[in-house]
Amino acid sequence: MLTTFSRGVVNTALILGAVFLSGCASLQQIMDVQKPTASVAGVSLGNISLSEATLLVDVAVANPNGFALDAAGFDLDLAIAGQSLAKVAQPDSQVKVPAQGTGKVQLPVTLNFNDVAKALGGFGDNNQVDYAIDGNVTMNVPVLGDINLPLSFADVLPIPQLPKISFSDVSLSDVSWSGAKMLVNLDVTNPNSFGVNLNSLAYNLQAQGKALGSGALSGIKLEEGQTQNIAIPLDISLTNLGISLFRMLSGGDPVEVGLSGKADVAPDLGLWKPEPMEFNASRTLNP
């Protein structure tokens, strides 16, 4: 028969054995740790204007292990034409990644369009530009310690540009001592890869230092890359023409006509608030 002492020794051995086996199972689980992976799940526009754009970068970390992990930091670099133009460094960001799950974090990256233009040597006629995001996510992983998970992403960023307003044609008719009729044709072009609305367009027309007329248009909608022709008829009085200008026009002499004004530009992007623009154009009128 086992004495009380012997039974105690056996029980202790059984308990220690169970703890040891349990510890071995936990150790085995830890020793079987698998390396997580990081990726850019997507990029969206947080804000955009004529001067800069803020990109919201969604970073996802996939954890294949049966235990949760902690992301200890993020480091992103945004490059255009091989030049680094924006960085995000958050070495102390804490993000919990669940067991056999995915943890996500959204990181804002602000890009200045002046820097983009310098990197490209100017935009030219480009209304978009290729960009690349590279970086690392630092993870705290049992046994492996702190490790860096590389990630990369490439996409296209729209470069917003103001509409272009120019003379298409200008003609004069019914020139008499009571005045004249003028027809001004404007070409309004949207160079962007998204729609643009002109909520208002106020204009002033002049020639030889004389104001010929003014007015305003509204509700001009331009689709992506669209050019729209706008005809503006004007009745000009002799008072506005002036004697010298009247003689030039009635004598068939060419006259330089200038158009200036302001427009309220509202891109078809919910993140971009309307911005004002000024324009100037000129055209030679040959009566």
C-alpha positions in Angstrom: 0.0 0.0 0.0 1.1 3.5 -0.8 1.8 5.6 2.2 0.4 9.1 2.5 3.8 10.4 1.5 4.0 8.1 -1.5 0.5 9.1 -2.7 1.6 12.8 -2.4 4.6 12.2 -4.5 2.6 10.4 -7.1 0.0 13.2 -7.2 2.7 15.8 -7.5 4.3 13.9 -10.3 1.0 13.6 -12.1 0.3 17.3 -11.7 3.8 18.2 -12.9 3.4 15.8 -15.8 0.1 17.4 -16.8 1.6 20.9 -16.5 4.6 19.8 -18.5 2.5 18.3 -21.2 0.3 21.4 -21.3 3.5 23.5 -21.5 4.8 21.4 -24.3 1.5 21.8 -26.2 1.7 25.6 -25.7 5.4 25.6 -26.7 4.6 23.4 -29.7 1.9 25.9 -30.7 4.4 28.8 -30.3 7.2 26.9 -32.1 4.8 26.3 -35.0 4.3 30.1 -35.4 3.8 31.2 -39.0 4.9 34.5 -40.5 2.0 36.9 -41.1 1.7 38.9 -44.3 1.0 42.5 -45.0 -0.7 44.1 -48.0 -2.3 47.3 -49.2 -6.0 46.4 -49.3 -6.9 49.6 -51.2 -6.3 53.3 -51.6 -9.0 56.0 -51.6 -9.1 59.8 -51.9 -9.5 61.5 -48.5 -9.2 65.0 -49.9 -8.2 66.6 -53.2 -7.6 70.2 -54.4 -5.6 71.9 -57.1 -2.6 71.9 -54.8 -2.6 68.5 -53.1 -4.3 65.2 -52.5 -4.6 63.1 -49.4 -4.6 59.3 -50.1 -6.1 57.0 -47.5 -4.0 53.8 -47.5 -5.7 50.7 -46.1 -3.1 48.4 -44.8 -4.1 44.8 -43.9 -2.2 42.3 -41.9 -3.2 38.6 -42.2 -2.4 36.4 -39.2 -2.5 32.6 -39.9 -1.6 31.6 -36.3 -3.9 30.4 -33.6 -3.0 33.3 -31.3 -3.3 37.1 -31.7 -0.4 39.3 -32.7 0.4 42.9 -32.3 1.5 45.2 -35.1 4.2 47.5 -33.6 4.6 50.1 -36.3 4.1 51.2 -39.9 6.5 52.8 -42.5 5.2 53.8 -45.9 6.9 55.6 -48.8 5.0 57.0 -51.8 7.1 57.5 -55.0 6.4 59.0 -58.4 8.9 58.6 -61.3 11.2 56.9 -58.9 11.3 59.8 -56.5 10.1 59.6 -52.9 7.5 62.4 -52.4 5.6 61.5 -49.2 6.2 59.3 -46.2 4.3 57.9 -43.3 6.3 56.7 -40.2 4.3 55.5 -37.2 6.8 53.3 -35.3 4.6 53.0 -32.2 1.3 52.3 -33.8 -0.5 49.4 -31.9 -2.9 47.3 -34.0 -4.3 44.0 -32.7 -4.4 41.3 -35.3 -6.8 38.5 -34.2 -5.9 34.8 -34.3 -6.4 33.4 -37.8 -7.8 36.8 -38.8 -6.9 40.1 -40.4 -6.2 43.5 -38.8 -6.6 46.7 -40.7 -5.4 50.3 -40.3 -5.9 53.3 -42.5 -3.0 55.6 -43.0 -3.3 59.1 -44.6 -0.5 60.2 -47.1 -0.6 63.8 -48.3 0.9 64.5 -51.7 1.8 68.0 -53.0 1.2 68.4 -56.7 4.0 70.9 -57.0 6.4 68.2 -55.9 4.8 65.8 -58.4 5.3 68.4 -61.2 9.0 68.7 -60.3 9.5 65.0 -60.3 7.9 64.7 -63.7 9.5 67.8 -65.2 6.0 69.3 -65.6 2.6 67.7 -66.2 2.3 68.6 -69.9 -1.1 67.3 -71.0 -1.1 64.5 -68.4 -4.3 64.4 -66.3 -3.1 61.4 -64.3 0.1 60.0 -63.0 1.4 56.5 -61.9 2.5 56.2 -58.3 3.9 53.4 -56.1 3.6 52.7 -52.4 6.3 50.6 -50.7 6.9 50.0 -47.0 7.0 47.7 -44.0 4.7 46.7 -41.2 6.6 45.8 -38.0 5.1 42.9 -36.1 5.8 41.5 -32.7 5.8 37.8 -33.1 6.6 35.2 -30.4 9.9 33.3 -30.9 10.6 35.4 -34.0 10.6 38.7 -32.2 10.0 42.0 -34.1 9.9 41.3 -37.9 9.3 43.6 -40.9 6.6 42.6 -43.4 7.1 44.2 -46.8 4.2 45.6 -48.8 3.9 47.3 -52.1 1.1 48.8 -54.2 0.8 50.7 -57.5 -2.1 52.7 -59.0 -2.9 55.9 -60.9 -3.7 59.2 -59.3 -5.8 61.9 -61.1 -4.0 65.3 -61.5 -6.7 68.0 -61.3 -6.5 70.8 -63.8 -8.6 73.9 -64.3 -10.8 74.0 -67.4 -9.4 75.8 -70.4 -11.5 78.7 -71.8 -10.6 80.1 -75.2 -12.1 81.9 -78.2 -13.4 79.6 -80.9 -14.6 82.5 -83.0 -15.9 86.0 -82.9 -18.0 87.7 -85.6 -19.7 91.1 -86.1 -22.8 91.9 -88.1 -25.4 94.7 -88.6 -22.9 97.4 -88.0 -24.7 100.8 -88.1 -24.9 104.1 -86.4 -27.3 102.5 -83.9 -24.7 99.8 -82.9 -23.8 96.3 -83.9 -24.4 92.6 -83.2 -21.6 90.4 -82.1 -21.4 86.7 -81.7 -18.7 85.3 -79.4 -18.0 81.5 -79.5 -16.1 80.1 -76.6 -14.5 76.6 -76.3 -14.6 75.3 -72.7 -12.4 72.2 -72.3 -12.2 69.9 -69.4 -8.7 68.2 -69.4 -9.5 66.0 -66.4 -10.2 62.3 -66.1 -13.4 63.2 -64.2 -16.4 65.5 -64.8 -16.3 69.2 -64.0 -19.2 71.6 -63.5 -19.0 75.4 -63.9 -21.5 76.7 -61.5 -21.1 80.2 -62.9 -19.0 81.9 -65.5 -18.9 85.7 -65.5 -17.3 87.4 -68.5 -16.3 90.8 -69.8 -15.6 91.6 -73.4 -13.5 94.5 -74.6 -11.7 95.9 -77.6 -9.4 98.9 -78.0 -9.8 99.7 -74.4 -13.6 99.8 -74.7 -15.9 97.6 -72.7 -18.2 95.9 -75.2 -20.4 93.9 -72.9 -20.5 91.6 -69.9 -22.7 88.8 -68.6 -22.8 85.5 -66.8 -23.5 81.9 -67.6 -24.4 79.1 -65.3 -24.9 75.3 -65.2 -22.2 74.3 -67.6 -21.4 70.6 -67.2 -18.4 69.0 -68.8 -17.8 65.3 -69.0 -14.3 63.8 -68.8 -12.1 65.2 -71.5 -15.1 67.1 -73.1 -14.9 70.3 -75.0 -18.1 72.3 -75.2 -18.8 75.3 -77.5 -20.7 78.1 -76.0 -22.2 80.9 -78.2 -22.8 84.3 -76.6 -24.8 86.8 -78.6 -24.2 90.5 -77.8 -26.0 93.7 -78.8 -23.4 96.5 -78.7 -24.5 100.1 -78.7 -22.7 102.9 -80.5 -21.9 104.4 -77.1 -20.0 101.3 -76.1 -18.3 101.0 -79.5 -17.1 104.6 -79.6 -16.5 106.5 -82.8 -12.9 105.3 -83.4 -13.8 101.6 -82.9 -16.9 102.0 -85.0 -14.8 103.5 -87.9 -12.4 100.6 -87.6 -15.1 98.0 -87.7 -17.1 99.7 -90.5 -13.9 100.2 -92.5 -13.0 96.5 -92.3 -9.9 96.9 -90.1 -8.9 93.9 -87.9 -9.5 94.5 -84.2 -8.1 92.6 -81.2 -11.0 91.5 -78.9 -10.3 90.4 -75.4 -12.3 88.3 -73.0 -11.7 88.0 -69.3 -13.7 86.7 -66.4 -14.1 84.4 -63.5 -15.6 81.0 -63.1 -16.7 78.8 -60.1 -15.3 75.3 -60.8 -16.8 72.3 -59.1 -15.2 69.0 -60.1 -17.4 66.0 -60.1 -15.6 64.6 -57.0 -17.4 64.8 -53.7 -14.1 65.4 -51.9 -13.2 68.6 -53.8 -15.0 71.8 -52.9 -15.6 74.4 -55.6 -12.7 76.6 -56.4 -12.6 79.9 -58.3 -10.6 80.5 -61.5 -9.8 83.5 -63.6 -9.4 83.4 -67.4 -8.2 85.6 -70.2 -8.5 85.0 -73.9 -8.1 87.1 -77.1 -9.0 86.9 -80.7 -8.5 89.0 -83.8 -11.8 90.2 -85.2 -11.8 90.6 -89.0 -15.1 92.4 -90.0 
